């Protein structure tokens, strides 16, 4: 497959739809982690009735239980995918157009606008439900694990 891609499109073919992928990853990760930290703080505030503890303003929230971390993770996964799903749709469409000449879509924005004009705004979220069924459980596992490993390492490694 790689040889065929290089033969038909050259080395630049490896970067097809990279702008859409960049939007998915940057906007998606920002939304993912921001939602996770915000949800953890909100859950601690709901449980305790007071502001969560932080060593410094941008530090992770302290005193969060595992169920709170898991719920915050599920929220973060679902919000992150909902925000980035239109970019993922554009990325898939840009990659799927293959070697069509002229290409159907000229870029991410053109793809999004053309898709909405021809198929309506719902096209940008077609298949989101199935994605969310996976995103919640994955994020409720990955994010708390990341948190706990980070806390373990911070507690057991010497600070310079």
Steps between C-alpha positions, in 0.01 A plus 500: 500500500783740586678425173180556303436829680853622432480393137168674436536814712868527580639584845244778552227235485605402852367835619152481349252669736771590752330833574179322600703257711684791663165661588370169639804451718557856622140604560411149614778465759447851630128431545568155643737608777322827576169316541664233715657747745188717508273200563725372779485839669123518461453151644719577802313828549168313480615241757671735747318827450829688471763580241735211417858518621781585260864561589519764224221645283566275198584181693268199481219484754594319823278273710305348212363149552535229237127502412517880458803462273321236296185711460710804407690284249180377337375859472832612353499224240146578390548877490835467323359281224187711460711812445744337258262274309439747214877522443519121500222487239695749286821300543331178392341667199826664394686169522217308328492725195820330393654607173186653353584781259390759564470419869149535638622692806775763500561492875345461842277808493386435143420141594297604805308772315430282195388208717260718702365672188433170320399273789400729787675563832418156637758352263773635728378280785390187314641206696577701814278280718705188431821696556373623837420143606873434466634841608346505848630162620843554342549843658365385836783245500785694338474835679475371858786257426710789372413700813584220740829413330601866493418534871687179584810612311490847652480350849778247445753686289729756649450857390826673399 
